Amino acid sequence: MTAGWICGPLSRDDFPESLAYAWTKALAEHWDEVAVTYPAILEDIDPRHTPEVAGGMGLMLHPGAIRAYREMGVAIPDSVVPPEMK
C-alpha cells in the first residue's frame, strides 16, 4: 500500500475503501489538530476543497474519499469520479 499527500490524501486505486473513507473523514474533521504541527497549512489548504483541486489537476478521487466528502456535503465534480462509480 502506498499513500501520500498533495492537496489531499493520495493513494493507489487498490487502497482499501474503508481506509480511504476513514482517512478523508478524520483529516477533514480534525484539520485544526493536523495544523498544530504546521499552522500555515490553515491559510493554504482546506481539505473540503480537495475535490475541486483534484479536478483541476486531472486526478480522480478514491471511492472511499468520495463517500466521505458527500457525507460532509462537499460538491463532487463529475471529472473526479472514477468510471466504476458512474
VMD Tcl script that builds the backbone (N, CA, C; Angstrom):
set m [mol new atoms 258]
animate dup $m
set s [atomselect $m all]
$s set {name element resname resid chain x y z} {
  {N N MET 1 A 0.842 -1.168 0.000}
  {CA C MET 1 A 0.000 0.000 0.000}
  {C C MET 1 A 0.896 1.242 0.000}
  {N N THR 2 A 0.600 2.183 -0.883}
  {CA C THR 2 A 1.338 3.435 -0.929}
  {C C THR 2 A 0.356 4.579 -0.799}
  {N N ALA 3 A 0.718 5.570 -0.022}
  {CA C ALA 3 A -0.150 6.727 0.151}
  {C C ALA 3 A 0.725 7.961 0.301}
  {N N GLY 4 A 0.159 9.124 0.029}
  {CA C GLY 4 A 0.896 10.376 0.159}
  {C C GLY 4 A -0.069 11.533 0.291}
  {N N TRP 5 A 0.450 12.740 0.251}
  {CA C TRP 5 A -0.357 13.937 0.430}
  {C C TRP 5 A 0.093 14.997 -0.551}
  {N N ILE 6 A -0.864 15.647 -1.200}
  {CA C ILE 6 A -0.537 16.800 -2.037}
  {C C ILE 6 A -1.484 17.908 -1.612}
  {N N CYS 7 A -2.697 17.940 -2.077}
  {CA C CYS 7 A -3.695 18.902 -1.604}
  {C C CYS 7 A -4.780 18.140 -0.858}
  {N N GLY 8 A -4.564 16.894 -0.710}
  {CA C GLY 8 A -5.444 15.977 -0.019}
  {C C GLY 8 A -4.757 14.630 -0.055}
  {N N PRO 9 A -5.319 13.635 0.564}
  {CA C PRO 9 A -4.663 12.331 0.547}
  {C C PRO 9 A -4.583 11.764 -0.857}
  {N N LEU 10 A -3.479 11.149 -1.176}
  {CA C LEU 10 A -3.301 10.453 -2.451}
  {C C LEU 10 A -3.080 8.981 -2.161}
  {N N SER 11 A -3.636 8.133 -2.996}
  {CA C SER 11 A -3.428 6.705 -2.809}
  {C C SER 11 A -3.542 5.996 -4.146}
  {N N ARG 12 A -3.136 4.752 -4.138}
  {CA C ARG 12 A -3.327 3.914 -5.319}
  {C C ARG 12 A -4.790 3.486 -5.364}
  {N N ASP 13 A -5.224 3.015 -6.526}
  {CA C ASP 13 A -6.628 2.628 -6.644}
  {C C ASP 13 A -6.967 1.346 -5.885}
  {N N ASP 14 A -5.957 0.588 -5.452}
  {CA C ASP 14 A -6.250 -0.617 -4.672}
  {C C ASP 14 A -6.183 -0.366 -3.158}
  {N N PHE 15 A -6.073 0.897 -2.766}
  {CA C PHE 15 A -6.125 1.266 -1.354}
  {C C PHE 15 A -7.527 0.931 -0.851}
  {N N PRO 16 A -7.662 0.277 0.295}
  {CA C PRO 16 A -8.986 -0.143 0.775}
  {C C PRO 16 A -9.958 1.032 0.937}
  {N N GLU 17 A -11.173 0.830 0.449}
  {CA C GLU 17 A -12.181 1.886 0.508}
  {C C GLU 17 A -12.455 2.337 1.941}
  {N N SER 18 A -12.509 1.389 2.861}
  {CA C SER 18 A -12.805 1.757 4.250}
  {C C SER 18 A -11.717 2.657 4.834}
  {N N LEU 19 A -10.468 2.426 4.457}
  {CA C LEU 19 A -9.379 3.268 4.959}
  {C C LEU 19 A -9.389 4.643 4.300}
  {N N ALA 20 A -9.663 4.699 3.003}
  {CA C ALA 20 A -9.747 5.991 2.312}
  {C C ALA 20 A -10.869 6.835 2.909}
  {N N TYR 21 A -11.982 6.198 3.203}
  {CA C TYR 21 A -13.120 6.884 3.816}
  {C C TYR 21 A -12.726 7.423 5.198}
  {N N ALA 22 A -12.175 6.546 6.033}
  {CA C ALA 22 A -11.830 6.941 7.403}
  {C C ALA 22 A -10.752 8.024 7.414}
  {N N TRP 23 A -9.761 7.898 6.547}
  {CA C TRP 23 A -8.660 8.854 6.479}
  {C C TRP 23 A -9.178 10.220 6.053}
  {N N THR 24 A -9.973 10.251 4.995}
  {CA C THR 24 A -10.515 11.510 4.493}
  {C C THR 24 A -11.387 12.186 5.542}
  {N N LYS 25 A -12.261 11.412 6.149}
  {CA C LYS 25 A -13.171 11.961 7.148}
  {C C LYS 25 A -12.403 12.477 8.370}
  {N N ALA 26 A -11.436 11.703 8.838}
  {CA C ALA 26 A -10.663 12.113 10.016}
  {C C ALA 26 A -9.864 13.385 9.737}
  {N N LEU 27 A -9.231 13.464 8.573}
  {CA C LEU 27 A -8.466 14.669 8.245}
  {C C LEU 27 A -9.360 15.898 8.175}
  {N N ALA 28 A -10.489 15.765 7.540}
  {CA C ALA 28 A -11.395 16.911 7.406}
  {C C ALA 28 A -11.964 17.335 8.757}
  {N N GLU 29 A -12.321 16.369 9.584}
  {CA C GLU 29 A -12.941 16.686 10.874}
  {C C GLU 29 A -11.938 17.178 11.916}
  {N N HIS 30 A -10.670 16.849 11.722}
  {CA C HIS 30 A -9.651 17.209 12.718}
  {C C HIS 30 A -8.539 18.058 12.110}
  {N N TRP 31 A -8.878 18.817 11.077}
  {CA C TRP 31 A -7.883 19.613 10.366}
  {C C TRP 31 A -7.167 20.591 11.287}
  {N N ASP 32 A -7.872 21.165 12.233}
  {CA C ASP 32 A -7.234 22.103 13.157}
  {C C ASP 32 A -6.173 21.403 14.001}
  {N N GLU 33 A -6.379 20.134 14.321}
  {CA C GLU 33 A -5.387 19.383 15.071}
  {C C GLU 33 A -4.175 19.044 14.210}
  {N N VAL 34 A -4.413 18.739 12.935}
  {CA C VAL 34 A -3.320 18.491 11.997}
  {C C VAL 34 A -2.465 19.749 11.877}
  {N N ALA 35 A -3.115 20.880 11.853}
  {CA C ALA 35 A -2.427 22.158 11.648}
  {C C ALA 35 A -1.549 22.568 12.826}
  {N N VAL 36 A -1.693 21.911 13.954}
  {CA C VAL 36 A -0.844 22.242 15.106}
  {C C VAL 36 A 0.628 22.057 14.740}
  {N N THR 37 A 0.926 21.062 13.912}
  {CA C THR 37 A 2.316 20.814 13.531}
  {C C THR 37 A 2.796 21.765 12.440}
  {N N TYR 38 A 1.867 22.388 11.725}
  {CA C TYR 38 A 2.218 23.314 10.647}
  {C C TYR 38 A 1.088 24.338 10.521}
  {N N PRO 39 A 1.081 25.354 11.378}
  {CA C PRO 39 A -0.030 26.310 11.422}
  {C C PRO 39 A -0.340 27.004 10.087}
  {N N ALA 40 A 0.652 27.219 9.254}
  {CA C ALA 40 A 0.419 27.905 7.977}
  {C C ALA 40 A -0.498 27.106 7.055}
  {N N ILE 41 A -0.635 25.820 7.329}
  {CA C ILE 41 A -1.486 24.986 6.483}
  {C C ILE 41 A -2.938 25.466 6.502}
  {N N LEU 42 A -3.350 26.068 7.620}
  {CA C LEU 42 A -4.724 26.570 7.709}
  {C C LEU 42 A -4.973 27.693 6.710}
  {N N GLU 43 A -3.930 28.418 6.345}
  {CA C GLU 43 A -4.069 29.502 5.372}
  {C C GLU 43 A -4.046 28.980 3.945}
  {N N ASP 44 A -3.360 27.855 3.729}
  {CA C ASP 44 A -3.108 27.370 2.380}
  {C C ASP 44 A -4.044 26.267 1.905}
  {N N ILE 45 A -4.507 25.441 2.821}
  {CA C ILE 45 A -5.240 24.238 2.411}
  {C C ILE 45 A -6.504 24.069 3.246}
  {N N ASP 46 A -7.585 23.796 2.573}
  {CA C ASP 46 A -8.833 23.410 3.226}
  {C C ASP 46 A -9.202 22.057 2.620}
  {N N PRO 47 A -9.202 20.987 3.413}
  {CA C PRO 47 A -9.455 19.664 2.846}
  {C C PRO 47 A -10.801 19.537 2.145}
  {N N ARG 48 A -11.751 20.420 2.434}
  {CA C ARG 48 A -13.046 20.362 1.750}
  {C C ARG 48 A -12.936 20.820 0.305}
  {N N HIS 49 A -11.811 21.445 -0.072}
  {CA C HIS 49 A -11.607 21.892 -1.450}
  {C C HIS 49 A -10.868 20.859 -2.288}
  {N N THR 50 A -10.474 19.756 -1.687}
  {CA C THR 50 A -9.715 18.734 -2.403}
  {C C THR 50 A -10.411 18.245 -3.669}
  {N N PRO 51 A -11.729 17.958 -3.660}
  {CA C PRO 51 A -12.354 17.503 -4.907}
  {C C PRO 51 A -12.203 18.515 -6.049}
  {N N GLU 52 A -12.376 19.773 -5.753}
  {CA C GLU 52 A -12.255 20.818 -6.771}
  {C C GLU 52 A -10.815 20.918 -7.278}
  {N N VAL 53 A -9.863 20.889 -6.361}
  {CA C VAL 53 A -8.453 20.974 -6.738}
  {C C VAL 53 A -8.041 19.742 -7.528}
  {N N ALA 54 A -8.483 18.568 -7.098}
  {CA C ALA 54 A -8.159 17.332 -7.811}
  {C C ALA 54 A -8.666 17.386 -9.249}
  {N N GLY 55 A -9.864 17.908 -9.438}
  {CA C GLY 55 A -10.413 18.039 -10.785}
  {C C GLY 55 A -9.564 18.941 -11.650}
  {N N GLY 56 A -9.057 20.020 -11.081}
  {CA C GLY 56 A -8.204 20.932 -11.823}
  {C C GLY 56 A -6.862 20.332 -12.175}
  {N N MET 57 A -6.470 19.284 -11.456}
  {CA C MET 57 A -5.193 18.621 -11.697}
  {C C MET 57 A -5.359 17.358 -12.542}
  {N N GLY 58 A -6.599 17.056 -12.934}
  {CA C GLY 58 A -6.840 15.864 -13.731}
  {C C GLY 58 A -6.794 14.572 -12.924}
  {N N LEU 59 A -6.987 14.668 -11.611}
  {CA C LEU 59 A -6.960 13.490 -10.745}
  {C C LEU 59 A -8.369 13.008 -10.448}
  {N N MET 60 A -8.480 11.736 -10.130}
  {CA C MET 60 A -9.758 11.184 -9.687}
  {C C MET 60 A -9.675 10.925 -8.194}
  {N N LEU 61 A -10.807 10.992 -7.537}
  {CA C LEU 61 A -10.858 10.700 -6.109}
  {C C LEU 61 A -11.124 9.223 -5.883}
  {N N HIS 62 A -10.658 8.745 -4.773}
  {CA C HIS 62 A -10.903 7.368 -4.366}
  {C C HIS 62 A -12.378 7.250 -3.967}
  {N N PRO 63 A -13.028 6.128 -4.278}
  {CA C PRO 63 A -14.436 5.956 -3.881}
  {C C PRO 63 A -14.689 6.192 -2.394}
  {N N GLY 64 A -13.770 5.768 -1.536}
  {CA C GLY 64 A -13.947 6.000 -0.099}
  {C C GLY 64 A -13.908 7.475 0.246}
  {N N ALA 65 A -13.030 8.226 -0.415}
  {CA C ALA 65 A -12.953 9.673 -0.190}
  {C C ALA 65 A -14.221 10.353 -0.697}
  {N N ILE 66 A -14.712 9.921 -1.837}
  {CA C ILE 66 A -15.945 10.496 -2.382}
  {C C ILE 66 A -17.094 10.310 -1.395}
  {N N ARG 67 A -17.194 9.124 -0.828}
  {CA C ARG 67 A -18.265 8.867 0.150}
  {C C ARG 67 A -18.138 9.818 1.342}
  {N N ALA 68 A -16.930 9.998 1.849}
  {CA C ALA 68 A -16.728 10.892 2.998}
  {C C ALA 68 A -17.073 12.333 2.628}
  {N N TYR 69 A -16.598 12.801 1.477}
  {CA C TYR 69 A -16.894 14.180 1.062}
  {C C TYR 69 A -18.389 14.388 0.866}
  {N N ARG 70 A -19.059 13.421 0.263}
  {CA C ARG 70 A -20.507 13.556 0.065}
  {C C ARG 70 A -21.233 13.651 1.404}
  {N N GLU 71 A -20.823 12.849 2.368}
  {CA C GLU 71 A -21.442 12.915 3.696}
  {C C GLU 71 A -21.221 14.277 4.348}
  {N N MET 72 A -20.109 14.938 4.007}
  {CA C MET 72 A -19.813 16.266 4.554}
  {C C MET 72 A -20.525 17.367 3.773}
  {N N GLY 73 A -21.201 16.989 2.691}
  {CA C GLY 73 A -21.906 17.974 1.887}
  {C C GLY 73 A -21.027 18.705 0.887}
  {N N VAL 74 A -19.849 18.145 0.597}
  {CA C VAL 74 A -18.920 18.754 -0.357}
  {C C VAL 74 A -19.347 18.370 -1.775}
  {N N ALA 75 A -19.386 19.356 -2.665}
  {CA C ALA 75 A -19.720 19.096 -4.066}
  {C C ALA 75 A -18.601 18.288 -4.721}
  {N N ILE 76 A -18.970 17.265 -5.462}
  {CA C ILE 76 A -18.013 16.401 -6.137}
  {C C ILE 76 A -18.153 16.600 -7.648}
  {N N PRO 77 A -17.158 17.215 -8.298}
  {CA C PRO 77 A -17.229 17.372 -9.758}
  {C C PRO 77 A -17.221 16.002 -10.441}
  {N N ASP 78 A -17.980 15.853 -11.510}
  {CA C ASP 78 A -18.011 14.586 -12.250}
  {C C ASP 78 A -16.631 14.151 -12.712}
  {N N SER 79 A -15.762 15.117 -12.986}
  {CA C SER 79 A -14.436 14.797 -13.517}
  {C C SER 79 A -13.556 14.038 -12.532}
  {N N VAL 80 A -13.885 14.045 -11.249}
  {CA C VAL 80 A -13.060 13.347 -10.258}
  {C C VAL 80 A -13.664 12.015 -9.835}
  {N N VAL 81 A -14.819 11.663 -10.390}
  {CA C VAL 81 A -15.484 10.412 -10.038}
  {C C VAL 81 A -14.967 9.311 -10.968}
  {N N PRO 82 A -14.408 8.233 -10.416}
  {CA C PRO 82 A -13.898 7.155 -11.248}
  {C C PRO 82 A -15.023 6.507 -12.060}
  {N N PRO 83 A -14.683 5.986 -13.240}
  {CA C PRO 83 A -15.707 5.389 -14.113}
  {C C PRO 83 A -16.567 4.335 -13.426}
  {N N GLU 84 A -15.967 3.544 -12.530}
  {CA C GLU 84 A -16.738 2.477 -11.882}
  {C C GLU 84 A -17.815 3.008 -10.938}
  {N N MET 85 A -17.784 4.302 -10.626}
  {CA C MET 85 A -18.803 4.892 -9.749}
  {C C MET 85 A -19.864 5.653 -10.531}
  {N N LYS 86 A -19.718 5.723 -11.839}
  {CA C LYS 86 A -20.674 6.490 -12.647}
  {C C LYS 86 A -21.797 5.613 -13.127}
}
mol reanalyze $m
mol bondsrecalc $m
mol representation Tube
mol addrep $m
